[in-house]
Amino acid sequence: MAIEEFANCYGARVENTIDSIIDDLRNLGADAIRRVVEWNRSLRDSDRALVLALAGIASSVIIKILEKLLGPTAAVCFVGLLGGAAWALLIRSFAECVDLL
């Protein structure tokens, strides 16, 4: 149930269909979502700005960063979520909804 609650919270923020979000989030998993939020919170402002800039122009770079953090399968799932939302919106939504997991 936690993934569904998180998906509803996240979906309200990114305005994407809940069914597609739930599928992507189930594939990603709650632990990976928490790791991404913790990793993002640990970045300095300058590093966060760099990731934001890279996300807009080079998803392959983001995949490489996330592969180290999450593993290859979860990294691809996470980048799949980027198809429905910009990186900044995705991270902000994850951070706002992570307590529902």
C-alpha positions, 0 to 999 in steps of 0.5 A, spaced: 500 500 500 505 504 501 507 504 493 500 506 491 500 512 497 507 514 494 504 514 487 498 518 488 502 523 492 507 523 486 502 523 481 499 529 484 505 533 483 507 531 476 501 530 473 502 523 470 497 517 470 497 513 476 497 506 473 504 508 469 507 511 475 505 505 480 508 500 475 515 504 474 515 505 482 514 498 483 520 496 478 524 501 482 522 499 489 521 503 496 529 502 498 531 505 491 527 511 492 529 512 499 536 512 497 535 517 491 532 522 496 538 521 501 543 521 496 540 528 493 540 531 500 547 529 501 549 533 495 552 540 496 548 545 492 553 546 486 553 538 485 545 538 485 545 544 480 550 540 476 546 534 476 540 538 474 543 541 468 546 534 466 539 531 467 536 536 462 541 534 456 544 527 458 540 522 461 546 517 459 550 521 464 544 520 469 544 513 468 551 512 470 550 516 476 544 512 478 547 505 476 552 506 482 547 508 487 542 503 485 544 498 480 543 498 473 536 495 473 533 501 478 537 506 474 533 505 468 527 505 471 528 511 475 530 514 468 524 512 465 520 516 470 524 522 467 519 521 461 514 523 465 517 529 469 523 533 469 529 532 474 527 537 479 520 536 479 521 528 480 526 529 486 522 534 489 516 530 489 520 524 491 522 528 497 516 531 499 512 524 498 518 519 501 515 519 508 509 515 505 513 509 503 
